[in-house]
Amino acid sequence: MNQQHFNAVFNRLTERRREVLLKLLANEKDEAIANFLHIQKSTVRKHREEICKLFGLNNEFPDERRSKLPELISLFAKYKPELLNQNTSEFPQNENFSEDKTISENPDFVGREDAIAHLNNLVKEGAKVILIHAEGGIGKTTLATKWFELQGLECLELRVGSTPQNLNSVEDWVRIKLINYFKVNPEQNFITMLEQLKIQLKTRKIGVLIDNLEPALINGAFVEPDNSYYIELLTVLAHQSVQSVTLITSRELLHEPDVIKLKNFQSYHLQELKDDAWEDYFANRNIIIDTDALHEMNRVYGGNALAMSLLSPEILRESQGNLKVYWQDNRDDILRHLTLEKLVQRQFNKLQRDNPQAYKLLCRLGCYRYQYIPVIHEKGVICLLWDEPNERKKPRFLRDLKDRALVKFSKEGYYLYEFIREEAIERLKLTNDWEKSHTEAGKFLSTLISKNYQTISPKITCTKVNDTQEQIYLNIENAETAVKQEMTKQETLALEVVYHAMEFYEAGCFEELRKEPRLLDNAFFQTVRNMIFEYIYCYSDLGIVLYKLALTTHRLGIIDEREGKLIESKKKFEYCQRGFKVSQGFFQTALVIATRVKEDKLMINVLLSLACCYYFRGISLHELGIVSHQIIKNNESKEAFEESQVNLEKALKIFTNLSFEQQMKEVEQAISSLKISEQSCSTFIARFLI
């Protein structure tokens, strides 16, 4: 639809409808627009900011801006065409198909606006046959049927079959369609029948759906003896003169030269559904959304549309529609749904039949975690093909996995979605490749660790100044910068090397691994071992230093407070708070490292230091509460007492979990003393007010 036609539509609107249209887009909240259009707020959010920025919408809409209304009205044409006093079908269309047919509001069809637009563009550019390629369950068939529906096309479906042994006859399909649909008496010869079909398609605008083509393919080529039939059929369907559009859905890319070379043949890779599409789908089913749970589920399942539809009734049934509760209960069993498990297994089974070496590579890729190092460089993938003698062939097997959408990739490297990785792990464990895979993965990651490795200490730079207190402030500021950097790439690599070593030696924790006889004289492992200890001690020591600096600053702030130096005391209390927060950040990082290597002793030491940090912070705040009360700053006194209670309770919880009875008693006494102080101050204030 061009700008002239859109402007004409706008000019035909009644004055009242113009006002409603402009008011909603210019003034109303997202919720008002969503309710008016009967769509989700997230859909409105995606369009609103861009539209308002582009058109400078405000309370008035000058006439000179009307030239920009086509894009503005398109949102309403998409979701509420009746507002425009006419159906979208009345707009001018190109020679064959409409570019501007809209996606009807369908709670089962979300997040595919871009895909529909992409198919429209391919057809506009002359494509007659489009292969929609993606992994199983992503929504290829749903997209194809929806596109035909939006174009108002009748669809002739060719059911391929489920296995290479029971493929449906292409010749029989053409014959039946000529008889039953086109009312034509078919010739006996297949090529002649195809000419009859071409004649019909030259005058009839229809759609052809070839669904789930992969059973007819082996490594991108048609299986024999059906190969010539498919090639001849696609050649006719892609002919420039036909009025039809053919959509093919397949988990595998097609590599037949006689098809690929066709001018009007195109491939389109369908992407996974994003978070907002899952949110819309779940919200339409009255599921209580939790953003973190939603994001993690979408990442784990790779935005799989089938997973989304299968999980939603379970969420409603098992967790009363609470997404967070459901995910907490089931995140450790992501293939618990039998349909999903079968879907994944069939993809693995077909790959195993068609391409055994690519299958082995896929299973071996399960040894990586894709969690702390989200993508693996190509060299880290190729190293898992240790039993392939031909070096030139190794990249081809990786390409074969890409062609089947079983491995995902970006500019940085390759990765598996978690529910694909789960199946890969299970199958890898059934082979003799488990230990060797972890060995090769560990060796690859080891090469990424610099021989002259550095600890995190150089992150914290200090510029010496003469004033001691200013030096403390500077140290805290530098530490704040350092703690935001979190763990370095080198630290992460070292932890992953330890993970693969633990898997190889079947060690339950880092301590067991260190006692492994075969590693006692291994120089590289000793280097990694020292790195792990140094990381934990360094982060933990930094935490201790920071909270001690914070305590010093806090005590000086109390002195200033008593002497009436309010500006100075305020600054010191601010830096004290920042120091404690940074200290806790360092402890948490040390704890993460100790947890990931399953080192109980190191974890206990870090937790002990963290608990002491909370304890001394609680004591210092108790003191501040008393001082604030003494100088009649009652609100500040109350806040200090409350924050003291929070910190002491955190310390008590850690000591209790560690079963440190002596420390538990000390904290309990501190809490009891705090309550006495609170009660005393409250009684005094009450008497004073009387």
C-alpha positions as CSV (number, residue, x, y, z in Angstrom):
1,M,0.0,0.0,0.0
2,N,1.6,3.3,-1.0
3,Q,1.5,6.7,0.7
4,Q,-1.1,8.2,-1.6
5,H,-3.7,5.4,-0.8
6,F,-3.0,5.7,2.9
7,N,-3.6,9.5,2.8
8,A,-6.8,8.9,0.9
9,V,-8.0,6.5,3.6
10,F,-7.2,9.0,6.3
11,N,-9.1,11.8,4.5
12,R,-12.2,9.5,4.3
13,L,-12.3,9.0,8.1
14,T,-15.0,10.8,10.0
15,E,-13.8,13.6,12.2
16,R,-14.7,11.6,15.3
17,R,-12.6,8.6,14.2
18,R,-9.7,10.9,13.3
19,E,-9.7,12.2,16.8
20,V,-9.9,8.8,18.3
21,L,-7.0,7.6,16.1
22,L,-4.7,10.5,16.9
23,K,-5.7,10.7,20.6
24,L,-4.9,7.1,21.2
25,L,-1.5,7.3,19.5
26,A,-0.5,10.7,20.8
27,N,-1.9,10.8,24.4
28,E,-3.1,7.6,25.8
29,K,-1.2,5.0,27.8
30,D,-0.1,1.7,26.3
31,E,-2.9,-0.1,28.2
32,A,-5.6,2.1,26.6
33,I,-4.3,1.4,23.1
34,A,-4.0,-2.3,23.9
35,N,-7.6,-2.5,25.2
36,F,-8.8,-0.5,22.2
37,L,-7.1,-2.8,19.7
38,H,-7.6,-6.0,21.7
39,I,-3.9,-6.7,21.7
40,Q,-1.1,-7.2,24.3
41,K,0.6,-4.2,25.8
42,S,4.0,-5.6,24.8
43,T,2.9,-5.4,21.2
44,V,1.9,-1.8,21.6
45,R,5.3,-1.1,23.3
46,K,7.2,-2.4,20.4
47,H,5.4,0.1,18.0
48,R,4.6,3.1,20.2
49,E,8.1,4.5,21.0
50,E,9.3,4.2,17.5
51,I,6.2,5.8,16.1
52,C,6.1,8.6,18.5
53,K,9.8,9.4,18.0
54,L,9.4,9.3,14.2
55,F,6.3,11.5,14.1
56,G,6.9,13.7,17.1
57,L,3.4,13.0,18.4
58,N,1.9,15.3,21.0
59,N,-1.5,16.9,21.8
60,E,-1.7,18.5,18.4
61,F,-1.1,17.0,15.0
62,P,-0.4,19.8,12.4
63,D,-1.5,19.3,8.9
64,E,2.0,19.3,7.6
65,R,2.7,16.0,9.4
66,R,-0.1,14.2,7.6
67,S,2.2,13.1,4.9
68,K,3.7,10.7,7.5
69,L,0.4,9.1,8.4
70,P,0.7,5.9,6.2
71,E,3.1,4.3,8.7
72,L,1.0,5.6,11.6
73,I,-2.3,4.2,10.3
74,S,-0.6,0.9,9.4
75,L,-0.7,-0.1,13.0
76,F,-4.4,0.3,13.0
77,A,-4.8,-1.3,9.6
78,K,-3.0,-4.3,11.1
79,Y,-5.1,-4.8,14.2
80,K,-8.3,-2.8,13.7
81,P,-9.0,-2.3,10.0
82,E,-12.7,-1.4,10.7
83,L,-11.4,1.9,12.1
84,L,-10.3,2.8,8.6
85,N,-13.9,2.5,7.2
86,Q,-12.9,-0.4,4.9
87,N,-11.3,-3.8,4.9
88,T,-7.7,-4.2,4.0
89,S,-8.7,-6.3,1.0
90,E,-10.0,-3.1,-0.6
91,F,-6.5,-1.6,-0.9
92,P,-4.7,-1.9,-4.2
93,Q,-2.7,-5.1,-4.6
94,N,0.3,-6.0,-6.8
95,E,-0.1,-8.2,-9.7
96,N,-0.2,-11.5,-7.8
97,F,-0.3,-11.0,-4.0
98,S,-1.1,-8.5,-1.4
99,E,1.8,-7.0,0.5
100,D,-0.4,-5.5,3.2
101,K,-2.6,-8.3,4.4
102,T,-2.6,-8.2,8.1
103,I,-2.1,-10.8,10.8
104,S,-5.4,-11.4,12.5
105,E,-5.4,-11.3,16.2
106,N,-4.8,-14.9,17.1
107,P,-3.6,-16.0,20.5
108,D,-2.0,-19.1,19.0
109,F,0.0,-17.2,16.5
110,V,2.4,-14.7,18.0
111,G,5.8,-13.1,17.2
112,R,5.8,-13.8,13.5
113,E,5.2,-10.3,12.0
114,D,8.8,-10.1,10.7
115,A,8.6,-13.6,9.2
116,I,5.3,-12.8,7.4
117,A,6.9,-9.6,6.1
118,H,10.0,-11.5,4.9
119,L,7.9,-14.0,3.0
120,N,5.9,-11.1,1.4
121,N,9.2,-9.5,0.3
122,L,10.5,-12.7,-1.2
123,V,7.3,-13.2,-3.2
124,K,7.4,-9.5,-4.2
125,E,10.9,-10.1,-5.6
126,G,9.7,-13.0,-7.7
127,A,10.1,-16.1,-5.6
128,K,7.8,-18.9,-6.5
129,V,9.2,-21.7,-4.3
130,I,10.4,-20.8,-0.8
131,L,12.0,-23.4,1.5
132,I,11.3,-22.5,5.2
133,H,14.1,-24.0,7.1
134,A,14.4,-24.5,10.9
135,E,14.7,-27.1,13.7
136,G,11.7,-29.1,14.6
137,G,8.8,-27.5,16.6
138,I,9.9,-23.9,15.8
139,G,6.6,-23.2,13.9
140,K,7.4,-23.7,10.2
141,T,4.1,-25.3,9.2
142,T,2.1,-22.9,11.3
143,L,3.8,-20.0,9.5
144,A,3.2,-21.4,6.1
145,T,-0.5,-22.1,6.6
146,K,-0.9,-18.7,8.2
147,W,0.7,-17.0,5.2
148,F,-1.6,-18.8,2.8
149,E,-4.6,-17.8,5.0
150,L,-3.5,-14.1,5.0
151,Q,-3.2,-14.2,1.3
152,G,-6.7,-15.7,1.0
153,L,-5.3,-18.7,-1.0
154,E,-6.5,-22.2,-1.3
155,C,-3.7,-24.5,-0.3
156,L,-2.9,-27.8,-2.0
157,E,-0.8,-29.9,0.4
158,L,1.7,-32.6,-0.5
159,R,2.2,-34.9,2.4
160,V,5.7,-36.2,2.1
161,G,5.6,-39.1,4.5
162,S,7.3,-39.9,7.8
163,T,10.3,-42.0,6.7
164,P,12.3,-42.6,3.5
165,Q,10.6,-46.0,3.3
166,N,7.0,-44.7,3.2
167,L,7.2,-41.6,1.1
168,N,4.1,-40.6,-0.8
169,S,4.2,-40.8,-4.5
170,V,4.7,-37.4,-6.2
171,E,3.3,-38.8,-9.4
172,D,0.1,-40.0,-7.7
173,W,-0.2,-36.6,-6.0
174,V,-0.1,-34.7,-9.3
175,R,-2.5,-37.1,-10.9
176,I,-5.1,-36.8,-8.0
177,K,-4.9,-33.0,-8.0
178,L,-5.4,-32.8,-11.7
179,I,-8.5,-35.0,-11.4
180,N,-10.1,-33.8,-8.2
181,Y,-9.0,-30.1,-8.0
182,F,-8.4,-28.9,-11.5
183,K,-11.0,-31.3,-13.1
184,V,-8.5,-32.3,-15.8
185,N,-8.1,-35.8,-17.3
186,P,-4.4,-36.6,-16.6
187,E,-2.0,-38.1,-19.2
188,Q,-0.1,-41.2,-18.4
189,N,3.3,-39.8,-18.7
190,F,4.6,-37.9,-15.6
191,I,6.3,-35.1,-17.5
192,T,3.2,-34.6,-19.5
193,M,1.1,-34.4,-16.4
194,L,3.4,-31.7,-15.1
195,E,2.8,-29.7,-18.2
196,Q,-0.9,-30.0,-17.6
197,L,-0.3,-28.8,-14.0
198,K,1.7,-25.8,-15.3
199,I,-1.1,-24.8,-17.6
200,Q,-3.5,-24.7,-14.7
201,L,-1.1,-22.8,-12.4
202,K,-0.7,-20.1,-15.1
203,T,-4.3,-19.1,-14.6
204,R,-5.0,-20.1,-11.0
205,K,-3.7,-18.2,-7.9
206,I,-3.2,-21.0,-5.4
207,G,-0.8,-22.1,-2.7
208,V,1.1,-25.3,-2.5
209,L,2.4,-26.6,0.8
210,I,5.1,-29.3,0.8
211,D,5.3,-30.1,4.5
212,N,8.2,-31.7,6.4
213,L,10.4,-32.4,3.4
214,E,13.3,-33.9,5.4
215,P,12.1,-37.6,5.2
216,A,12.7,-37.3,1.4
217,L,16.2,-36.0,2.0
218,I,19.5,-37.5,2.8
219,N,22.2,-34.9,3.5
220,G,20.3,-32.4,1.4
221,A,19.7,-34.6,-1.6
222,F,16.5,-36.3,-2.6
223,V,16.4,-40.1,-1.9
224,E,16.2,-42.4,-4.8
225,P,14.1,-43.3,-6.7
226,D,11.9,-40.3,-5.9
227,N,14.7,-37.7,-6.6
228,S,13.8,-37.0,-10.2
229,Y,10.1,-36.7,-9.4
230,Y,10.6,-34.0,-6.8
231,I,13.1,-32.1,-9.0
232,E,10.7,-32.1,-11.9
233,L,7.8,-31.0,-9.7
234,L,9.8,-28.1,-8.1
235,T,11.0,-27.0,-11.5
236,V,7.4,-26.6,-12.7
237,L,6.3,-24.9,-9.4
238,A,9.2,-22.4,-9.7
239,H,8.5,-21.5,-13.3
240,Q,8.2,-17.8,-14.0
241,S,4.8,-18.2,-15.7
242,V,2.9,-19.8,-12.8
243,Q,0.7,-17.8,-10.5
244,S,1.1,-20.1,-7.5
245,V,3.5,-19.8,-4.6
246,T,4.9,-23.0,-3.0
247,L,6.1,-23.1,0.6
248,I,8.3,-26.0,1.7
249,T,8.9,-26.7,5.4
250,S,12.0,-28.7,6.3
251,R,14.4,-29.3,9.1
252,E,17.2,-29.8,6.5
253,L,18.4,-27.4,3.8
254,L,18.1,-28.6,0.2
255,H,21.3,-29.0,-1.8
256,E,20.0,-30.4,-5.0
257,P,21.9,-28.5,-7.8
258,D,19.0,-28.7,-10.2
259,V,16.7,-27.0,-7.6
260,I,19.1,-24.5,-6.1
261,K,19.9,-23.1,-9.5
262,L,16.3,-22.2,-10.2
263,K,15.9,-18.5,-10.5
264,N,12.7,-18.3,-8.5
265,F,13.7,-20.7,-5.7
266,Q,14.6,-19.2,-2.3
267,S,15.5,-20.4,1.2
268,Y,14.4,-18.7,4.4
269,H,15.7,-19.6,7.9
270,L,13.0,-19.1,10.5
271,Q,14.3,-17.7,13.7
272,E,13.1,-18.8,17.2
273,L,10.4,-16.9,19.0
274,K,11.7,-14.1,21.3
275,D,10.8,-13.4,24.9
276,D,8.0,-11.0,24.0
277,A,6.2,-13.6,21.9
278,W,6.3,-16.1,24.7
279,E,5.0,-13.4,27.0
280,D,2.1,-12.6,24.7
281,Y,1.2,-16.3,24.3
282,F,1.3,-17.0,28.1
283,A,-0.5,-13.8,28.9
284,N,-3.3,-14.7,26.5
285,R,-3.8,-17.9,28.6
286,N,-3.9,-15.9,31.9
287,I,-0.5,-17.2,33.0
288,I,1.2,-15.1,35.7
289,I,4.4,-13.8,34.0
290,D,7.7,-13.7,35.8
291,T,10.3,-12.0,33.6
292,D,13.3,-13.9,34.8
293,A,11.6,-17.3,34.6
294,L,10.3,-16.4,31.1
295,H,13.7,-15.4,29.9
296,E,15.4,-18.5,31.2
297,M,12.7,-20.8,29.8
298,N,12.9,-19.2,26.4
299,R,16.6,-19.5,26.4
300,V,16.6,-23.2,27.5
301,Y,14.0,-24.2,24.9
302,G,15.5,-22.0,22.2
303,G,12.2,-20.1,21.6
304,N,10.6,-23.3,20.4
305,A,6.9,-22.7,19.6
306,L,5.9,-26.3,20.2
307,A,7.5,-26.2,23.7
308,M,5.7,-23.0,24.4
309,S,2.3,-24.5,23.5
310,L,2.9,-27.8,25.3
311,L,4.1,-26.1,28.5
312,S,1.3,-23.6,28.9
313,P,-1.5,-26.1,29.9
314,E,1.0,-27.8,32.3
315,I,1.7,-24.4,33.9
316,L,-2.0,-23.8,34.4
317,R,-2.7,-27.3,35.6
318,E,0.3,-28.0,37.9
319,S,1.2,-24.5,39.1
320,Q,-2.2,-22.6,39.0
321,G,-0.8,-20.5,36.2
322,N,2.2,-19.3,38.1
323,L,5.2,-19.3,35.7
324,K,7.8,-18.8,38.4
325,V,6.5,-21.6,40.6
326,Y,6.3,-24.0,37.6
327,W,9.9,-23.2,36.5
328,Q,11.3,-23.6,40.0
329,D,9.7,-27.1,40.1
330,N,10.6,-28.3,36.7
331,R,13.8,-26.5,35.5
332,D,15.9,-29.6,36.1
333,D,13.8,-31.9,33.9
334,I,13.3,-29.9,30.7
335,L,12.5,-32.9,28.5
336,R,9.9,-34.2,30.9
337,H,7.2,-33.7,28.3
338,L,7.1,-36.9,26.1
339,T,6.2,-35.0,22.9
340,L,9.3,-32.8,23.2
341,E,11.5,-35.8,24.0
342,K,10.2,-37.7,20.9
343,L,10.7,-34.6,18.8
344,V,14.3,-34.3,19.7
345,Q,15.0,-38.0,19.5
346,R,13.7,-38.2,16.0
347,Q,16.0,-35.5,14.9
348,F,19.0,-37.3,16.4
349,N,17.9,-40.7,15.0
350,K,17.6,-39.3,11.5
351,L,21.0,-37.7,11.7
352,Q,22.5,-41.0,13.0
353,R,21.1,-42.8,10.0
354,D,22.1,-40.3,7.4
355,N,25.4,-38.9,8.7
356,P,27.1,-41.0,11.5
357,Q,30.1,-38.7,11.8
358,A,28.0,-35.6,12.2
359,Y,25.9,-37.5,14.7
360,K,28.9,-38.3,16.8
361,L,30.0,-34.6,16.7
362,L,26.5,-33.5,17.9
363,C,26.6,-35.9,20.8
364,R,30.2,-34.9,21.7
365,L,29.2,-31.2,21.7
366,G,27.1,-32.0,24.7
367,C,30.3,-32.0,26.8
368,Y,30.4,-28.2,26.7
369,R,28.0,-26.4,29.1
370,Y,27.4,-23.2,27.0
371,Q,26.6,-21.4,30.3
372,Y,29.7,-19.6,31.5
373,I,31.3,-19.7,28.1
374,P,28.1,-19.2,25.9
375,V,29.7,-20.0,22.6
376,I,32.5,-22.2,21.5
377,H,35.0,-21.2,18.8
378,E,35.0,-23.4,15.6
379,K,38.4,-24.9,16.7
380,G,36.7,-26.1,19.9
381,V,34.1,-27.9,17.8
382,I,36.5,-29.4,15.3
383,C,38.8,-30.8,18.1
384,L,35.9,-33.2,18.9
385,L,36.4,-34.9,15.6
386,W,39.6,-36.6,16.7
387,D,38.7,-39.8,14.8
388,E,38.2,-38.2,11.4
389,P,41.5,-38.7,9.5
390,N,40.6,-36.2,6.7
391,E,41.1,-32.7,8.0
392,R,39.3,-31.2,5.0
393,K,36.1,-33.0,5.9
394,K,35.9,-31.9,9.5
395,P,34.3,-28.5,8.8
396,R,31.8,-30.2,6.5
397,F,30.4,-32.2,9.4
398,L,29.9,-28.9,11.4
399,R,28.1,-27.5,8.3
400,D,25.9,-30.6,8.2
401,L,24.7,-29.8,11.7
402,K,24.1,-26.2,10.7
403,D,22.1,-27.3,7.7
404,R,19.8,-29.3,10.1
405,A,19.5,-26.4,12.5
406,L,20.8,-28.7,15.3
407,V,23.7,-26.4,16.2
408,K,23.2,-22.6,16.5
409,F,25.9,-20.1,15.6
410,S,26.9,-16.5,15.8
411,K,29.9,-14.4,14.8
412,E,31.6,-15.5,18.1
413,G,31.1,-19.3,17.7
414,Y,28.7,-22.2,18.1
415,Y,26.3,-23.5,20.8
416,L,23.5,-25.9,21.6
417,Y,20.2,-25.1,23.0
418,E,19.8,-26.7,26.4
419,F,17.1,-29.2,25.4
420,I,19.2,-30.3,22.5
421,R,22.3,-30.6,24.8
422,E,20.3,-32.7,27.2
423,E,19.7,-35.4,24.6
424,A,23.3,-35.1,23.4
425,I,24.6,-35.7,26.9
426,E,22.4,-38.8,27.4
427,R,23.6,-40.3,24.1
428,L,27.3,-39.4,24.7
429,K,27.2,-41.2,28.0
430,L,26.1,-44.4,26.2
431,T,29.3,-44.3,24.1
432,N,33.0,-44.6,24.8
433,D,33.5,-41.0,23.9
434,W,32.6,-39.4,27.2
435,E,36.1,-39.2,28.7
436,K,37.8,-38.4,25.4
437,S,35.3,-35.5,24.7
438,H,36.0,-33.9,28.0
439,T,39.7,-34.4,27.4
440,E,39.7,-32.6,24.1
441,A,37.4,-29.9,25.3
442,G,39.6,-29.3,28.3
443,K,42.7,-29.2,26.1
444,F,41.1,-26.7,23.8
445,L,40.1,-24.4,26.6
446,S,43.5,-24.7,28.1
447,T,45.1,-23.3,25.0
448,L,43.1,-20.1,25.6
449,I,44.6,-19.5,29.0
450,S,47.7,-17.3,28.8
451,K,50.9,-18.8,30.1
452,N,51.6,-15.6,31.9
453,Y,48.2,-15.4,33.6
454,Q,47.4,-12.6,35.9
455,T,45.2,-12.4,38.9
456,I,42.4,-9.9,39.5
457,S,44.7,-7.8,41.7
458,P,45.8,-5.5,38.9
459,K,42.2,-4.5,38.3
460,I,42.4,-2.3,41.4
461,T,44.6,0.7,40.7
462,C,45.4,3.1,43.5
463,T,46.7,6.6,43.1
464,K,48.4,7.6,46.4
465,V,47.3,10.9,48.0
466,N,48.6,12.6,51.1
467,D,45.2,12.7,53.0
468,T,44.6,9.3,54.6
469,Q,40.8,9.5,54.5
470,E,40.8,10.6,50.8
471,Q,43.0,7.6,50.1
472,I,40.3,5.3,51.7
473,Y,37.7,7.0,49.5
474,L,39.8,6.4,46.4
475,N,40.4,2.8,47.3
476,I,36.6,2.2,47.7
477,E,36.0,3.9,44.3
478,N,38.6,1.8,42.6
479,A,37.2,-1.3,44.2
480,E,33.7,-0.4,42.9
481,T,35.0,-0.2,39.4
482,A,36.7,-3.6,39.8
483,V,33.8,-5.5,41.3
484,K,31.6,-4.4,38.4
485,Q,33.9,-6.2,36.0
486,E,33.0,-9.6,37.6
487,M,35.1,-12.6,36.7
488,T,37.6,-12.3,33.9
489,K,37.6,-14.5,30.8
490,Q,40.7,-16.2,32.1
491,E,39.1,-17.1,35.4
492,T,36.1,-18.5,33.6
493,L,38.3,-20.6,31.3
494,A,40.2,-22.0,34.3
495,L,36.9,-23.0,35.9
496,E,35.7,-24.7,32.7
497,V,39.0,-26.6,32.5
498,V,38.5,-27.9,36.0
499,Y,34.9,-28.9,35.1
500,H,36.0,-31.0,32.2
501,A,38.8,-32.5,34.3
502,M,36.3,-33.4,37.0
503,E,34.0,-35.1,34.5
504,F,36.9,-37.0,33.0
505,Y,38.2,-38.3,36.3
506,E,34.7,-38.7,37.7
507,A,35.7,-36.5,40.7
508,G,32.9,-35.2,42.9
509,C,34.8,-32.0,43.9
510,F,38.0,-30.1,43.4
511,E,39.6,-31.7,46.5
512,E,39.1,-35.2,45.0
513,L,40.5,-34.0,41.7
514,R,43.6,-32.6,43.4
515,K,44.2,-36.0,44.9
516,E,44.0,-37.8,41.5
517,P,47.4,-39.7,41.2
518,R,47.7,-39.0,37.5
519,L,47.6,-35.3,38.1
520,L,50.1,-35.0,40.9
521,D,53.0,-34.5,38.4
522,N,51.0,-32.6,35.8
523,A,52.5,-29.2,35.5
524,F,49.6,-27.6,33.7
525,F,47.1,-28.9,36.2
526,Q,49.1,-27.6,39.1
527,T,49.1,-24.2,37.4
528,V,45.3,-24.3,37.0
529,R,45.0,-25.5,40.6
530,N,47.1,-22.5,41.8
531,M,45.0,-20.2,39.7
532,I,41.8,-21.4,41.3
533,F,43.1,-20.9,44.8
534,E,44.6,-17.6,44.0
535,Y,41.3,-16.3,42.6
536,I,39.3,-17.4,45.6
537,Y,41.8,-16.0,48.1
538,C,42.3,-12.8,46.2
539,Y,38.5,-12.0,46.0
540,S,38.0,-13.0,49.6
541,D,40.9,-11.0,50.9
542,L,39.7,-8.0,48.9
543,G,36.3,-8.4,50.6
544,I,37.9,-8.4,54.0
545,V,40.1,-5.4,53.3
546,L,37.1,-3.4,52.0
547,Y,34.8,-4.0,54.9
548,K,37.6,-3.1,57.3
549,L,38.1,0.1,55.4
550,A,34.4,0.7,55.6
551,L,34.4,0.1,59.4
552,T,37.2,2.6,59.8
553,T,35.3,5.2,57.8
554,H,32.2,4.5,59.7
555,R,33.8,5.1,63.1
556,L,35.3,8.4,61.9
557,G,31.8,9.3,60.6
558,I,30.4,8.8,64.1
559,I,33.1,11.0,65.6
560,D,32.2,13.8,63.1
561,E,28.5,13.2,63.9
562,R,29.1,13.8,67.6
563,E,31.1,16.9,66.9
564,G,28.4,18.3,64.7
565,K,30.4,18.0,61.4
566,L,27.3,16.9,59.5
567,I,28.7,17.3,56.0
568,E,31.8,15.3,56.8
569,S,29.9,12.6,58.6
570,K,27.4,12.2,55.7
571,K,30.2,11.7,53.2
572,K,31.9,9.1,55.5
573,F,28.6,7.2,56.0
574,E,28.1,7.2,52.3
575,Y,31.5,5.7,51.5
576,C,31.1,3.2,54.4
577,Q,27.8,2.0,52.8
578,R,29.5,1.7,49.4
579,G,32.5,-0.1,50.9
580,F,30.3,-2.7,52.5
581,K,28.4,-3.2,49.3
582,V,31.6,-3.7,47.3
583,S,33.0,-6.0,49.9
584,Q,29.9,-8.3,49.7
585,G,30.3,-8.3,45.9
586,F,33.9,-9.6,46.2
587,F,32.7,-12.3,48.6
588,Q,30.0,-13.4,46.3
589,T,32.4,-13.7,43.4
590,A,34.8,-15.8,45.6
591,L,31.8,-17.9,46.6
592,V,30.7,-18.5,43.0
593,I,34.2,-19.8,42.1
594,A,34.3,-22.1,45.2
595,T,30.8,-23.3,44.4
596,R,31.5,-24.1,40.7
597,V,34.5,-26.3,41.7
598,K,32.5,-27.9,44.5
599,E,35.1,-27.1,47.1
600,D,33.4,-27.2,50.5
601,K,36.3,-26.0,52.6
602,L,36.8,-22.9,50.4
603,M,33.1,-22.2,50.4
604,I,33.0,-22.4,54.2
605,N,35.9,-19.9,54.5
606,V,34.3,-17.4,52.2
607,L,30.9,-17.7,53.9
608,L,32.6,-17.2,57.2
609,S,34.1,-14.0,56.0
610,L,30.8,-12.8,54.5
611,A,29.0,-13.5,57.8
612,C,31.6,-11.5,59.7
613,C,31.1,-8.7,57.2
614,Y,27.3,-8.7,58.0
615,Y,28.0,-9.0,61.7
616,F,30.4,-6.1,62.0
617,R,28.1,-4.0,59.8
618,G,25.2,-4.8,62.1
619,I,27.3,-3.8,65.2
620,S,28.4,-0.5,63.6
621,L,24.8,0.4,62.6
622,H,23.7,-0.4,66.2
623,E,26.2,2.2,67.4
624,L,25.1,4.7,64.8
625,G,21.5,4.3,66.0
626,I,22.4,5.1,69.6
627,V,24.5,8.1,68.6
628,S,21.7,9.4,66.3
629,H,19.2,9.1,69.2
630,Q,21.5,11.0,71.5
631,I,21.7,14.0,69.2
632,I,17.9,13.7,68.7
633,K,17.9,12.4,65.1
634,N,15.1,10.0,65.7
635,N,14.3,9.0,62.2
636,E,17.9,8.3,61.4
637,S,18.2,6.3,64.6
638,K,15.2,4.1,63.7
639,E,16.6,3.5,60.2
640,A,20.0,2.5,61.6
641,F,18.4,0.1,64.1
642,E,16.3,-1.5,61.3
643,E,19.3,-1.9,59.0
644,S,21.4,-3.3,61.9
645,Q,18.7,-6.0,62.4
646,V,18.8,-7.0,58.8
647,N,22.6,-7.4,58.7
648,L,22.7,-9.3,62.0
649,E,20.0,-11.7,60.8
650,K,21.9,-12.4,57.6
651,A,25.0,-13.2,59.7
652,L,23.0,-15.5,62.0
653,K,21.5,-17.3,59.0
654,I,25.0,-18.1,57.6
655,F,26.4,-19.1,60.9
656,T,23.4,-21.4,61.5
657,N,23.8,-23.1,58.2
658,L,27.5,-23.6,58.9
659,S,26.6,-24.9,62.5
660,F,29.1,-22.5,64.1
661,E,27.6,-22.4,67.5
662,Q,29.9,-19.9,69.2
663,Q,29.4,-17.4,66.4
664,M,25.6,-18.0,66.5
665,K,25.6,-17.1,70.3
666,E,27.5,-13.9,69.7
667,V,25.1,-12.8,66.9
668,E,22.1,-13.7,69.0
669,Q,23.5,-11.6,71.9
670,A,24.0,-8.7,69.5
671,I,20.4,-9.0,68.3
672,S,19.2,-9.1,71.9
673,S,21.3,-6.0,72.8
674,L,19.9,-4.2,69.7
675,K,16.3,-4.9,70.8
676,I,17.1,-3.4,74.2
677,S,18.5,-0.3,72.6
678,E,15.5,0.1,70.3
679,Q,13.1,-0.4,73.2
680,S,15.0,2.1,75.4
681,C,15.1,4.8,72.7
682,S,11.4,4.3,71.9
683,T,10.5,4.6,75.5
684,F,12.5,7.8,75.9
685,I,10.9,9.3,72.8
686,A,7.4,8.4,74.1
687,R,8.1,10.1,77.5
688,F,9.6,13.1,75.8
689,L,6.5,13.6,73.7
690,I,4.2,13.3,76.8
